[in-house]
Amino acid sequence: MKTHLGHYDIVAELGRGGMGVVYKGYESSLNRYVAIKVLAESLAHDESVKERFLREARSMASLNDPHIIQIYFIGEHEGQTFFVMEFVEGESLGSLLKRDGKLRPEQAARVIYQTAQGLATAHDKGVIHRDIKPGNLMVTSRGAIKIADFGIALVTQDFSKKLTSTGEFVGTPGYLSPEVCLGKPVDSRSDIFSLGIVLFEMLTGRMPFTDESPLGLMLEVVRAEIPDVRQLNNDVDAELSRILSRMIAKDPNERYNNCHELAEDLSRHPLLAGAPTIGVKPLISTAAATVIGMKTPVSAQRPLPQTVPTPRPGQFNAGTAAAPMPVAGRFGAGPLRRECLDAGVRGAHPDRRVSGATTRAR
């Protein structure tokens, strides 16, 4: 295991997935900690995967917003492609929800407001995230939201390119918009739908769609009615329920036209009065909690223990510590694809790993 990449010292492993590993690093020249995303060696020779990996860095580097994790550097070291990001002291919204179940309405509204501001910046630059979910929203120790993982972001200029070709899609079932599930054109309103599902989950402690299979989730997104949030949480007021309903409308034309409209609508809600911070304290891991400005601990300068090899996309590895990253693909021939086509869902690829009877969600 390497103890450095370029001029960055490796401090700890933060997580790993289907495309590679994320480390906490230390940049001594600037006396700061960073997050380093490294493409798996097993995928380094796959040019399409490498292109998508680097596209995440390029997409994020083009965006300058306090609610989007910033990119510092893209490089290669001894054949390993990597990029360096802002290190966020905090935890993902997904982790927070697993621990706390749900948030208070004012907390949830502020998460959505901050995320909408970040997405508005991305959309203005022609970048559609396409994988908005709790796991990709970081809650900082100061109560701010940072959007992460633009690995499958769609740039408007990429519509004709191979990575976004017709018949392929990437994302996470349950958060995908109906137009994604149906293989229809996608724009910024698709991110608004996904963000609406996140709001529903924060308010109720559950997803609106309950099927256990990826295909079933996609079919529910297209066909099923979303439960009334106020029947599941009577603390939700009518105005917040109205905003949520507009975000998750099945027809994109019935949603907010853009995140600027969404943020403006939310800003008028009394729940947004006062400080914009979320008011929740994230649980900071030992690896993440190192005080910025301190020297790299001696223990972190020693070689890290050998970890489970990063699996290739499509494999399931019981020892993998973190959820897999999204990988573009298609259903093969067979009953699943026929059922999908019968329902009008084309080009589906569940962002889950399946091995035998075991399904592991992101």
N, C-alpha and C positions, 0 to 999 in steps of 0.2 A: 504494500500500500504506500502510495506516494505521501510524503509529508509536505510537499509544496507543488504549486503550479505556477510557472513563471516566477514573478517576484512576490507571490502570495503564499503565506504559510497556511497549511491546513490545520484548523483547530478542532473541528468535530464534524461528524456526519449528521445532517439535519433530516434527510429523507432520501428515498430512492423510488424509482418507478420504471416503467417499461423502456424509457429512452435513456436513462442515466441516473446520476446521483447529484444531490445538492449538498454542498459542504458549507460550513461556516469557515471563513478564511480571515486572515489578518494581514493588512497592508501596512507594513512598518513605515514606509516612506511618508504616508499620510496619517499614521497613527489611528487607524480606524478598522473596524470589522466590516466584512462584506459577506455576501452569499455568492457561492460559485456553483454554477450549474455545468456539469460535465457530461458530454455525450458518451454513452457506453462504448467501450472499445469494440464490442461485438457488432456495433452498428456504424462504426466510423467509416466503413467502406461502402455503405449504402448511400449513394448521392442524394436520393430523394428524401431520406430521413434526415441526412445532414442539412439539406436545404431547409426543411421544415424547422429543424432545431435552431438554425441561424436566423430564420425568419422571425422566430419569437423575439430574439435579441434586437433585430432591426425594427420590428414593430414597436417594441417598448421604447427603444432609443429615440424614436421619432416623436414620442409623447412626453410633454413636460407638464406634469400636473401633480399637486401634492397628494392626490388619491390614487396615483399609479406608481408602482415600484419602479425606480429609476435604474437604467443600465449604465455601467461605468466603462466596461471594456469587453471586447471580443478578441479571443486569441486562440493559439494552439501551442501545446507544450508536449514535446516528444510524441507527436502523433495524436494527442488527445485534444479534441475541439472543446472549448469551454467559453462561457461568458460570465461576467462578474456583475452582480446587482447590488443595489442598496440592501443592507441588512436591516430587517425589521424586528424590533424587540417586541414580541407579542405572540399571538397564536391565531390560527385560522378560525373563522366564524363557525366552520363545520365542527371543529374540536370543541368550541365553546358551547354549541348547541347540544352536542352529545353529552356534555357534562351538566348543563343547566336546563335542558329540555326546550325552553322557549324564552323569549325576551318580553319585557313590558312593551306595550304599544309605542311609548315615546322612544324607547331604545331602538326598536325595530324601524320606526319612521326615520330616525337619524342615520341608521345604517344605509337605508335606501337613498336618503338625500345625498349623503356623501358619495355613495357608489354612482349615483346618477350624474353627479358633477364630474367624476373621473371618466365615466363612459361618454359624457358629452364631449370632452376633449378628444377622446379616441375617435368618436364618430365624426367629429369635425375634420379630422385628418384622414377620413376614409377608412378607418380601422374598425372592424366589427369583431368583438371578442369571441363569440360563439361558444363559450363554455363558462358562462356565469353560473356560479353555484357557491354554497357556503365554503367549500374547501379552497376556493380561489379568491376569497376575500379575507385579508389579514386585518385583525384588530390589534392596534398598537397599544403599548402601555399608557399612552396619553389619550386613549379613547377615539382614535381616528381610524378610518378605513383606508387600506391600500389594496388596489386590485393587482392580482398576480396572474401569472401563467397565460401569456398571450401566444402559447405554442401553436394554437390552431386558428389564430386570428385571421380573418379574411380581409385583405386589402382590396379596395375597389379595382385596382389595376390587375389583380390576380384572377379575375373571373375566367379568363380563357386559359389559364395555366394548368399544368398537369395536377398540381396538388389540390385544386378545387374543381376538378373536372366533373361533368355530369355523371351521376350514378355513385358518387362517393359523398360521405359526410362523416364528420367527426363531432364528438360532443358526449354528453352524459344523459342517458335516458331518464325521463322524469323531469328534466329541466329544459329539454329541447322544445322549441316552439312547434306548433302544428305545421307551419310551412316547411320547416326543416324535415320533419317526419314524412311529409308528402313529397319531398324532393322539389319544392317550388323555390323561386328566387328568394334570397335572403337579404334583408337590410337591417338597419339599426333597430327596427322595431322587434326583431327576433331577440336581441339582448334585453329589451324591455320586458318581454314575456318571461324570459328566464329569471330576471330580477324580481318579477311579480311572484314567481314560484318560491323564491327565496323569502320574500316578505310573508307569504302564506305560511311557510315553514317556521319562521321566527315567531309568528303570532299564535300558532296552534301547536307547535312541537311535533308536527307530522307533515308528511307530504300529502298533496291533494290526490295523488295517484298511488294506488296500493298494490298493483300487480307485481308479482315477484320476478317475472321474466322481463328482460330488456324489451323484447318485442311487445309484450303485453302492456308495458308502460307506454310505449310509443302509440299503441292503438288507443289507450285511454286518453292520451294527450289530444288525439285527433277527434275521438268520439264522445268521451265521457264529460258530463257536467262537473264543474268544480264545486265542491261543497261551499255553503255559505259560511264565511269565516266567523260571523257573529253568532252562529249557532254553536260553534266550537269554542269561542272565547267571548264571553259577554262584556269583557273590558274594552273591546274594539268598538270605537264609535262609528257612526254612519258615514262620516266624511272619509275616514281612513279606509273603510270598506269600499266606498265608491272609487277611491284612487286605485285600490287593489284590483277591483273588478275591471277597470279600464286597462290596467297593465296586462291582465291575463285574458283579455278578450281573444276568442279563437280567430277572429278575422283581424288581420293586422291593421286594416283601415279603421277599426274601432278602437285601437290603442292610441296612446300618445304618439304624435308624429315624430318626436325626438326626445332625448333626455333633458334638453333645456326646458321643454314644456312640463315634463314630469317634475323636475326640481322646483320649478316656479310654483306649480300647484301644491307641492308638499310644503314649500316655504310659507304658504299662507295658513297652514294648519297650526293651531295653538300648541300642538305637541313639539313644534320646532322652536318655540319661544325660548329665549335664554341661551345658555352655552350650547354650541353645536356638538360637543363631545357626546359620546354614546352613553357613558355612565356605567360601564361594566369593566371589571378588572380582568384582563386575560391572564391565564396561567402560563407563566414563562418557564420553559424547560431549562434544565441546567446548562445545556449547550447554548441556548438563546439568551440566557440571562447575564452573560459576562458583561461587565461594565465597560462601555465604550470609553476609550482613552487609557485603559489599563494595558500593560504589556501582555503579550501572549503568555498564558500560564505555562510553566515548565512541563506540566503533564501533557499539554497540547502539542508540545514540540517533539514528543516521542512518537514513533510510528503507531498508527491506529491499528486496532485488531482487524484481522481479516474478516470481511463481511461476506454475506451470501452474494454470489455473482448476479449481476443484473440480467434478468431473463429477457429473451427476445420477445418482441410483440407477438401476442397470441398464445404464449405459454403461461402456465400458472405455476408459481413457485411458492410452496407453503412457507418458505422461510423469508419471503420478501417482507420487509418491515413497513413499507409505505404503499399507498395505492398506486396502481399503474397510471402512467400518463396516457392521454388519448392517442389512438393510432387510427389513421384513415383505413377504410377497408370496405368490403362488400359481403353480403350474405352469399354463400354458395348456392348451388342448385339444391332443391329438396323441399320438404314440407314447410319449413320456416319461411323460405323465400316466397313459395306459392301463397302462403297465408298472408304474408306481408303485401304482396302484389295485389291479392284479392281485396285487401283493405285500402288499397291506394297508397301504401307506404313503399317507396322505392329507394333503392340505394342505401338500405339501412345497415348500420354497423353498430351493435350495442357496445358501448364503452365499458364493457365488463369483460373479465376473463373467465372462461368456462373450461373446466377440466373434469370430464366425467359428469358426476352429478353435482359438482360444486361450482357455485357462481360467486365471484367476489366482486362487489361493487366498488366503484371509486369512492 
